[in-house]
Amino acid sequence: PRPAPRADETLAQIPPPRPPMAAAASTMLESLPAPLLRALRLKTKQQELLLRVSALALIYVLAFAVRLFSVLRYESMIHEFDPYFNYRTTLYLTEHGYSEFWNWFDHESWYPLGRVVGGTLFPGLMVTAALLHRLLRALSLAVHIREVCVLTAPFFAANTTLVAYAFGREIWDSGAGLVAAALIAVCPGYISRSVAGSYDNEGVAIFALLLTFYLFVRAVNTGSLAWSLAAAFGYFYMVSAWGGYVFIINLLPLYVLVLLVTGRYSQRLYVAYNCTYVLGMLLGMQIRFVGFQHVQSGEHMAAMGVFFLLQVFFFLDWVKYMLNDVKLFKSFLRITLTCVISVGTLALGIGTASGYISPWTGRFYSLLDPTYAKDHIPIIASVSEHQPTAWSSFMFDFHILLFLFPAGLYFCFKRLSDATIFIVMYGLTSMYFAGVMVRLILVAAPAVCLISAIAVSATIKNLTTLIRSKSKSPQTTGKTTGSKAAAKGAVDQPLPFQHNVAVALLLGAFYLLSRYAIHCTWVTSEAYSSPSIVLSARGHNGGRVIFDDYREAYYWLRQNTPTDAKIMSWWDYGYQITAMGNRTVIVDNNTWNNTHIATVGRAMSSYEDEAYEIMQSLDVNYVLVVFGGVTGYSSDDINKFLWMVRIGGGVFPVIKEPDYLVNGEYRVDKGASPKMLNCLMYKLCYYRFGELTTEYGKPPGYDRVRGVEIGNKDIKLEYLEEAFTTSNWIVRIYKVKPPKNRS
Amino acid sequence: MATPLRLAALLLVLVAAFASAARADLVVSRADRKVDLTSHIVRVLTSLKVENAGSEPVSKVLLAFPNIQAKNLAAIRAFGTEGKVKGLSSVLPIEVVEPSGVPPELTFFSASLHKPLQKGKILHLDVLTVFTHFLQPFPEEITQADSQLVVFQDSSHYLSPYPVKVQTLSIRLPGGRVESYTKYGNTKLVDSELKYGPYEDVPPFSYNPIIVHFENNNPFAVAKELIREIEISHWGNVQITEHYNIVHGGARLKGEFSRLDYQSRPYARGVSSFRHLIARLPARAHSIYYRDEIGNISTSHLWSDSKKTQLEIEPRFPLFGGWQTTFTIGYGLPLQDFVFSADGKRFLNITFGSPMEEILIEKLIVKVVLPEGSKDIDVSAPFPTNQWQEVKYSHLDIAGRPVLVLEKPDVIPEHNLHFQVYYKFNNISLLIEPMMLITGFFLLFVACIAYMHTDMSISKNSPSYLAKLQWDEVQATVQQIQGIFHQCLAVHDKLETSLHDLSRTGDAKSCKAARKAADAQFKELAKELKPLLLSVQSSPQSYQIWPKLDDLVAKERELQDKLMARHATVVDSVEKKQRGQDIENRISSQQQKIAALRQEVESLLEYLSEI
């Protein structure tokens, strides 16, 4: 509203039509050469593009940079267990070339069985890293393959943000895409598997997974063959990278089925699914490890069934169109359906009965039924990342996304389309799987981010339009306002404090989002950036104490044992021993042979003389155990021991779990069962530990992990001798003595 | 232990045979030998007083060693002065010779004198010999608790082709237990110093074996191989990378290694092991790292002052006898401290050996990596080495960097001398790599621009392609139209300002002129606008925009009219000298409409620009 004019002045009250700032700016602009300025001034669209591109670029950099905590805090090194195998194979690939790698028989693991590495791994990750390495070499950048391996996961995580943006734009709008990119860039659920150094299949697989889904949704939206083809190649990359491709090959048919049931069948869907499925299947067969599973394994049958169903659907559609008679068509439909269903069931029945179609694997069962593994396959249940997810880890990994997820689902249902149905299904199924297994939070992370991004973007957009229209409304109260504004005004009327509430809500949203960012950074730096091979703790004076015992032991093995020495340890350390120690191991993290692992478990849980026979039969030269009693490192072999007993007992009934327990309680102190106190694992861990004082004021032989004084302090070894113990006692290596001369 | 005895017997037999060959006209009037056995590198300093008893001047002095010693001989240096009193000594060149009639069990070196020794004159000759692998551990395997015992074998008589009048031998031991030593007449052990002699009038080639068995727990650090890479960057850095493969060369560990014993009593249990090595780096060394094949090693300490940088590195595990480890240390040095230029050539002047203390290197390979484009490479080393050239490819190299490789076996701290590598290098070559990068990125951007501006569609007459072309055209035209409207708006603003001026100055005339000018401009712009609008209208792709555009044109026309009308009213009123209040009243309704119209026009323009 204009100020009331005053009487004593002339003419001065003509109000400038625009706010003074703008006028000043315009006069300033006028003083400059006009055409030049006009050329320089960006149109709104260009401004938006510039903003979008720079935001994306920043997100890209952020996604990469936030994953470098571990490199800055420790060093450029490979983390955990499995990545060491991947690193070793990549090294082999770069040194020997692809065909050698493809035909590689690794005699350093699973002694005496060995492992056909080329045929039992997903080569996607290694090939990717090797290609990146070759590319950099071609650009004459002399980087070591280790650096490439360390940075592969962050690089692909950064690429994932771009895919998330495109996906978000496809299912909602570019705003949602941007938010999705930003959310996924720092989402802890994803960061946990993609920090620098965590050189694992998941690092590239999540990128491939999201890419495949995006391309498929795009293909469904456009009905274009080109996008379907791209989706098939995305699927191929996923198959080559990770066993999680089974999720795709089951989600896509489920999605198609849902679309069919909800009456959303279209020509576009037909083209997209058929092309992607057929080509993807053929491409997937090129991976040796997968082979003919697409046509032979029970887990892949759903996709094939839906493929045939689509053909039938299409055929019926065509017949309906040609017949143009409802009655005739109905009878035809009845006949066709009966035929098809009976043929399908027959084929499946014969296939299963004859063994051509293999039944579902244990892992697959354990996903559908979380209690399955616990009862039937202890080796799967024993892996810590296969445990059911606790609420706290959901909160830890998703933070506010956990609350935004339902909100996003609401928005998706409000604006239902082929694309939103897909993301809803992806979100719901992956959330279920994330609940079954901790590690599958990773698969759920992109879906949760995308759905939450829809919630955030839609909410903020609504709020900002409210604020904008409100601030404009005083000027547009005139009669000439457009119909749109009028309609909005009509809605606006009943809510008096709308503007303030909108501002408050907006601030709240920004507060939540900033909390999310802070939480993610904190989680990344505190929880997910530890290489787990170098341990660190706070010293008495607040300084950082580094326990580098693992590498100390592995390097000792590498340098000071015969090159053909065979090392026996629990399977967890197999990959690290072969990669860092360069020695042959009996079992490793590729847990393909349960019996072999059970044999090791049996040796560890037997008395020394029995164990000696087993070790002799396996040609074992050294035994490696991990022991945390001195430092208080809790994930040591004594704490894992019950699983060795269980897995060993699963194959060799001589080993009985109750023998190691006292009244169902697992203990290592004086009250422990005699079998426990004299089994090989106990002896190797606590050999001469009884003489050591670990904590002031405690008796010697005080185990700092279990918090008890050990029960057997006088351990004598007859068939083994201590070969090496690391400076903090975390890794202990024993040498198996040669058999005594017969007298 | 049988070898020296047999050798001695053989020598005695042979003495007579080649006494004549040894040119007995030189006589050693005094020989004092000092053997240092404190470390695993054995240093023997022999001070000789040589007298020419013959008639002819002598220009060479022969030094004899048994082959078993000679094969372990890492360095031999001789310093000589002539005259009764010892003065400034000069280094004498030494070479291996094979005089006729000598037994094959002996190796002879000859020190050439700078000027022949005249009859009756006396020469003071100091010979420093350094032996490796001289001390044999005995027993060869010990437990963790044992200390390391070694055996030293030599002769109590100085082995010489010349008769020796007076001689002594003193052996410095590291100070521990002495298990046994060969006792002859005048032998005494005082405070870890073992003395033999003096012996008088010993004939040539006299060999009197002695064996000393003693405790030596000093680190027997032996580098099986050391590769030192010295990389010169003319951006200001000399980067040194040293790859060590170190082994404990002493008695091997047998039985258990108990960490408990080692932790609780490190000096009693584990006395023969060593857990750290000390490297003395140049003073301005920076960016020091210490790692191995599986990563960084966090156990190292660094002290530095203005004279030196001392790096104490601790391998991942203590080294017991027979244990080995490999690691890499690297550091940067300022270029100006080590690379100089003279006579149009540059040269690197740096020490040859390892910075580690008391380390024996069985095979040392020094690689000098010169910058890409270096020419005329030349080396001058103080001792003979195997040399060859390689090429190394590093970041952004095309031709590769020339690498000069020097190889030398059995390198000891005495070899830690400076050597020089001369080469020619043009500073312009420095800029090649940055220029390459700049060009690369430039080409990348050019390619991007070219890609954005080229038409990559395959079929040029498909309907969608044509539609796209038309749409582009419409967009271009709409952009022009927008430009015109912006000009219109600018003219509106001018009118406003003229009204402002009027309120300030009351100059109605100029105000009128402004209106006239604006009118003319409006007409001109309308003329420009017309064909553009027509073209948009005729295009089939404009069905979405056209209504908006139409609306915009109408609104703008109305706005123009309203503005002109108001302008006219105000100017009129001013000319009629009406009161401000009245003018205000008259135009207030117009004012509101104008503001509303203006807003609408602007929002329409915004809408258009968002297409």
Boltz contact constraints between the chains, C-beta under 6 A:
constraints:
  - contact:
      token1: [A, 5]
      token2: [B, 584]
      max_distance: 6.0
  - contact:
      token1: [A, 7]
      token2: [B, 581]
      max_distance: 6.0
  - contact:
      token1: [A, 9]
      token2: [B, 580]
      max_distance: 6.0
  - contact:
      token1: [A, 10]
      token2: [B, 580]
      max_distance: 6.0
  - contact:
      token1: [A, 11]
      token2: [B, 503]
      max_distance: 6.0
  - contact:
      token1: [A, 11]
      token2: [B, 580]
      max_distance: 6.0
  - contact:
      token1: [A, 12]
      token2: [B, 503]
      max_distance: 6.0
  - contact:
      token1: [A, 13]
      token2: [B, 584]
      max_distance: 6.0
  - contact:
      token1: [A, 14]
      token2: [B, 499]
      max_distance: 6.0
  - contact:
      token1: [A, 17]
      token2: [B, 595]
      max_distance: 6.0
  - contact:
      token1: [A, 17]
      token2: [B, 598]
      max_distance: 6.0
  - contact:
      token1: [A, 43]
      token2: [B, 609]
      max_distance: 6.0
  - contact:
      token1: [A, 44]
      token2: [B, 609]
      max_distance: 6.0
  - contact:
      token1: [A, 44]
      token2: [B, 610]
      max_distance: 6.0
  - contact:
      token1: [A, 45]
      token2: [B, 610]
      max_distance: 6.0
  - contact:
      token1: [A, 75]
      token2: [B, 295]
      max_distance: 6.0
  - contact:
      token1: [A, 75]
      token2: [B, 296]
      max_distance: 6.0
  - contact:
      token1: [A, 77]
      token2: [B, 295]
      max_distance: 6.0
  - contact:
      token1: [A, 140]
      token2: [B, 396]
      max_distance: 6.0
  - contact:
      token1: [A, 140]
      token2: [B, 397]
      max_distance: 6.0
  - contact:
      token1: [A, 141]
      token2: [B, 395]
      max_distance: 6.0
  - contact:
      token1: [A, 142]
      token2: [B, 394]
      max_distance: 6.0
  - contact:
      token1: [A, 142]
      token2: [B, 395]
      max_distance: 6.0
  - contact:
      token1: [A, 478]
      token2: [B, 596]
      max_distance: 6.0
  - contact:
      token1: [A, 480]
      token2: [B, 596]
      max_distance: 6.0
  - contact:
      token1: [A, 546]
      token2: [B, 298]
      max_distance: 6.0
  - contact:
      token1: [A, 548]
      token2: [B, 298]
      max_distance: 6.0
  - contact:
      token1: [A, 551]
      token2: [B, 294]
      max_distance: 6.0
  - contact:
      token1: [A, 552]
      token2: [B, 316]
      max_distance: 6.0
  - contact:
      token1: [A, 552]
      token2: [B, 317]
      max_distance: 6.0
  - contact:
      token1: [A, 555]
      token2: [B, 316]
      max_distance: 6.0
  - contact:
      token1: [A, 556]
      token2: [B, 317]
      max_distance: 6.0
  - contact:
      token1: [A, 559]
      token2: [B, 324]
      max_distance: 6.0
  - contact:
      token1: [A, 559]
      token2: [B, 325]
      max_distance: 6.0
  - contact:
      token1: [A, 560]
      token2: [B, 323]
      max_distance: 6.0
  - contact:
      token1: [A, 580]
      token2: [B, 294]
      max_distance: 6.0
  - contact:
      token1: [A, 688]
      token2: [B, 260]
      max_distance: 6.0
  - contact:
      token1: [A, 691]
      token2: [B, 260]
      max_distance: 6.0
  - contact:
      token1: [A, 692]
      token2: [B, 260]
      max_distance: 6.0
  - contact:
      token1: [A, 721]
      token2: [B, 256]
      max_distance: 6.0
  - contact:
      token1: [A, 722]
      token2: [B, 256]
      max_distance: 6.0
  - contact:
      token1: [A, 722]
      token2: [B, 258]
      max_distance: 6.0
  - contact:
      token1: [A, 724]
      token2: [B, 257]
      max_distance: 6.0
  - contact:
      token1: [A, 725]
      token2: [B, 259]
      max_distance: 6.0
